[in-house]
């Protein structure tokens, strides 16, 4: 038995898993399903962090999984249609709310017909210009189902918000939860395991305690306003750069996000 100091990451692991565990309990996910997901994640991590194309035996040695499990997990496909539709819907909303050709003279999103013309592009044109690899009808159905787009009496489509916020409990919300948290955790993990000479990702947070409920609410509102404006500015610039790069066959990806966690103890809520 090792007598050396315990890795602090082992101590931190339980706290890191508690929010996921809460989501699991709320969604009825049992230990069997969670174990299978963890096995799959370990296999993926071993593939990503070792030599190119490691064989099953090496993956087994790195993860502690049985070779039969490794072989089975590596042969399974990851089919995530909800994640694709969620990402596509978010990109379309971002493009619709920032691209000049889709804004009116007041800089508000135009109402769009499905099929546009040379002088007045439509929704299908929007999906193509946003570089979405999905059928326009599929993207539209997601936006209509999430009540982010309304179909007007004349058949045109109206954008009802400037951000894709899925309905609570929906498959799209799970996909957004997955995409947002996995990106943030990937950035934080990179910073945790990166070498001394490796550039770190920006990952900062402001933390304060001993605040009144009123103070917490003031900070929440201020943070929400500032974060929303920042994300809108980044979205507008990113859309412009994507348009500029679209003919150069580039495949770089970029994610920026923000989170706010106001906490009021139950005995202080009033």
C-alpha positions in Angstrom: 0.0 0.0 0.0 1.3 3.5 -0.9 2.3 5.6 2.1 2.8 8.8 0.0 0.6 11.8 0.2 -2.8 11.5 -1.4 -3.3 13.2 -4.7 -5.5 16.3 -4.0 -7.4 15.6 -7.2 -8.7 12.4 -5.6 -10.1 14.5 -2.7 -11.6 17.1 -5.2 -13.2 14.4 -7.4 -16.3 13.9 -5.1 -17.0 17.6 -5.0 -16.6 17.9 -8.7 -19.1 15.0 -9.2 -21.8 16.3 -6.8 -23.5 18.6 -9.4 -23.5 15.8 -11.9 -24.9 13.4 -9.3 -27.7 15.9 -8.6 -28.6 15.9 -12.2 -28.4 12.1 -12.4 -30.8 11.7 -9.4 -33.2 14.3 -10.9 -33.2 12.5 -14.3 -33.4 9.0 -12.8 -29.9 7.9 -14.0 -28.6 4.9 -12.0 -25.1 3.8 -11.0 -25.1 1.3 -13.8 -25.7 3.9 -16.5 -23.2 6.3 -14.9 -20.6 3.5 -14.7 -21.0 2.8 -18.4 -20.6 6.5 -19.3 -17.5 6.7 -17.1 -16.0 3.7 -18.9 -16.6 5.3 -22.3 -15.1 8.6 -21.1 -12.0 6.8 -19.8 -11.5 5.0 -23.2 -11.9 8.3 -25.0 -9.4 10.0 -22.7 -6.9 7.3 -23.1 -7.2 7.5 -26.9 -6.8 11.3 -26.8 -3.8 11.5 -24.4 -1.6 8.6 -25.6 0.2 7.6 -28.8 -1.8 7.6 -32.0 -4.2 4.7 -32.3 -3.3 2.9 -29.1 -4.3 -0.8 -29.1 -6.9 -2.3 -26.7 -4.2 -3.6 -24.4 -2.7 -0.2 -23.9 -6.1 1.5 -23.3 -6.8 -1.2 -20.8 -3.6 -0.6 -19.0 -4.1 3.2 -18.9 -7.7 3.0 -17.6 -7.9 -0.2 -15.6 -10.8 -1.5 -17.8 -11.1 -5.0 -19.0 -10.0 -5.5 -22.6 -13.4 -6.9 -23.5 -15.0 -3.6 -22.3 -12.4 -1.6 -24.2 -13.1 -3.4 -27.4 -16.8 -3.1 -27.1 -16.8 0.6 -26.2 -14.5 1.5 -29.0 -16.8 -0.2 -31.5 -19.9 1.8 -30.4 -21.1 4.9 -32.4 -21.9 8.1 -30.6 -25.2 9.3 -32.1 -26.2 12.6 -30.7 -28.9 14.2 -32.9 -30.2 16.4 -30.1 -26.7 17.9 -29.6 -26.4 18.6 -33.4 -29.8 20.3 -33.6 -29.1 22.3 -30.4 -25.8 23.6 -31.8 -27.4 24.3 -35.2 -30.3 26.2 -33.6 -27.9 28.3 -31.5 -25.7 29.2 -34.5 -28.7 30.1 -36.6 -30.1 32.4 -33.9 -26.7 34.1 -33.5 -26.4 34.6 -37.2 -30.0 35.9 -37.7 -29.5 38.4 -34.9 -26.2 39.9 -36.1 -25.7 39.5 -39.8 -26.5 42.8 -41.6 -28.5 41.2 -44.4 -30.9 39.7 -41.9 -31.4 42.9 -39.9 -33.8 45.8 -40.6 -33.1 49.5 -40.5 -33.5 49.4 -36.7 -30.9 46.6 -36.4 -33.6 44.1 -35.4 -33.9 40.7 -37.0 -36.1 40.7 -40.1 -39.1 38.4 -40.6 -38.1 35.8 -43.1 -39.9 33.6 -45.7 -38.6 30.1 -46.0 -37.5 30.7 -49.6 -35.8 34.0 -50.3 -34.8 36.0 -53.4 -31.5 37.6 -54.5 -32.5 40.9 -52.8 -34.2 39.4 -49.8 -32.7 36.2 -48.4 -34.9 33.6 -46.6 -34.6 31.2 -43.8 -33.1 28.4 -45.9 -30.5 30.9 -47.1 -29.8 31.8 -43.5 -29.1 28.2 -42.5 -26.7 27.7 -45.5 -24.9 31.0 -44.7 -24.5 30.0 -41.1 -22.6 26.9 -42.3 -25.1 24.5 -40.8 -24.8 20.9 -41.9 -28.4 20.1 -41.4 -31.6 20.4 -43.4 -33.2 23.8 -42.9 -36.6 22.1 -42.1 -35.0 20.2 -39.2 -33.4 23.4 -37.8 -36.7 25.2 -38.2 -38.6 22.5 -36.3 -36.3 22.8 -33.4 -36.7 26.6 -33.2 -40.5 26.3 -33.5 -40.7 23.6 -30.9 -38.6 25.7 -28.5 -40.8 28.7 -29.2 -37.9 30.8 -30.3 -39.4 31.3 -33.8 -43.0 32.0 -34.6 -44.7 31.4 -37.9 -46.9 34.5 -38.8 -50.2 34.5 -40.7 -48.5 35.4 -44.0 -46.2 32.4 -43.6 -43.1 34.4 -42.7 -40.9 33.5 -39.7 -40.1 35.8 -36.8 -37.2 35.5 -34.4 -38.5 35.9 -30.8 -35.2 36.1 -28.9 -31.5 36.7 -29.4 -30.3 33.5 -27.7 -31.2 29.9 -27.8 -32.5 28.9 -24.4 -34.1 25.4 -24.6 -37.3 24.5 -22.8 -36.6 23.2 -19.3 -36.2 19.4 -19.2 -36.1 19.0 -23.0 -33.7 17.0 -25.0 -32.3 20.2 -26.4 -31.7 21.5 -22.8 -29.7 18.3 -22.1 -27.7 18.9 -25.3 -27.0 22.5 -24.3 -26.0 21.3 -20.7 -23.7 18.8 -22.3 -22.1 21.2 -24.7 -21.6 24.1 -22.3 -20.3 22.1 -19.3 -18.0 19.9 -21.4 -16.4 22.9 -23.1 -15.8 24.7 -19.7 -14.5 21.5 -18.1 -12.2 20.8 -21.1 -10.7 24.3 -20.7 -10.2 23.8 -16.9 -8.8 20.3 -17.3 -6.3 21.6 -19.9 -5.1 24.2 -17.4 -4.9 21.5 -14.7 -2.7 19.1 -16.6 -0.8 21.4 -18.9 3.0 21.6 -18.7 4.8 24.7 -17.4 5.5 26.0 -20.9 2.0 25.3 -22.3 -0.3 28.3 -22.8 -3.3 28.2 -20.4 -6.9 29.0 -21.3 -8.6 32.0 -19.8 -10.7 30.6 -16.9 -11.5 33.1 -14.1 -14.3 33.6 -11.5 -15.1 36.2 -8.9 -16.2 34.8 -5.5 -17.7 36.7 -2.6 -19.5 35.7 0.6 -21.2 37.3 3.6 -23.6 39.2 1.3 -27.2 40.2 1.9 -29.9 38.9 -0.4 -30.2 42.4 -1.9 -26.5 42.5 -2.6 -26.6 39.1 -4.2 -29.4 40.1 -6.5 -27.7 43.4 -7.5 -24.6 41.5 -8.4 -26.6 38.9 -10.3 -28.4 41.5 -12.4 -25.1 43.4 -13.1 -23.3 40.2 -14.1 -26.2 39.1 -16.3 -26.2 42.4 -18.2 -22.5 42.6 -18.6 -22.1 39.0 -19.7 -25.0 39.2 -22.2 -23.5 42.3 -23.8 -20.0 40.6 -24.0 -21.4 37.5 -25.5 -23.4 39.5 -28.1 -20.3 41.4 -29.0 -18.3 38.2 -29.4 -21.1 36.6 -31.4 -21.2 39.5 -33.8 -17.5 39.5 -34.4 -17.3 35.7 -34.7 -20.0 35.8 -37.3 -18.1 38.4 -39.3 -14.9 36.4 -39.1 -16.7 33.2 -40.1 -18.0 34.9 -43.2 -14.5 36.1 -44.0 -13.0 32.7 -43.6 -15.7 30.7 -45.3 -13.9 30.3 -48.6 -10.5 29.2 -47.1 -11.5 25.7 -45.9 -10.7 26.5 -42.3 -11.8 24.2 -39.4 -10.8 26.1 -36.2 -13.4 26.1 -33.4 -14.0 28.7 -30.7 -16.2 28.7 -27.5 -16.7 31.5 -25.0 -19.2 31.3 -22.2 -20.3 32.8 -18.9 -22.0 31.5 -15.8 -23.5 33.2 -12.7 -24.2 31.4 -9.4 -26.1 33.5 -6.8 -26.7 31.6 -3.6 -29.0 32.6 -0.8 -29.1 30.3 2.3 -32.7 29.0 2.7 -33.0 30.5 6.2 -32.1 33.9 4.8 -34.6 33.9 2.0 -37.5 36.2 2.5 
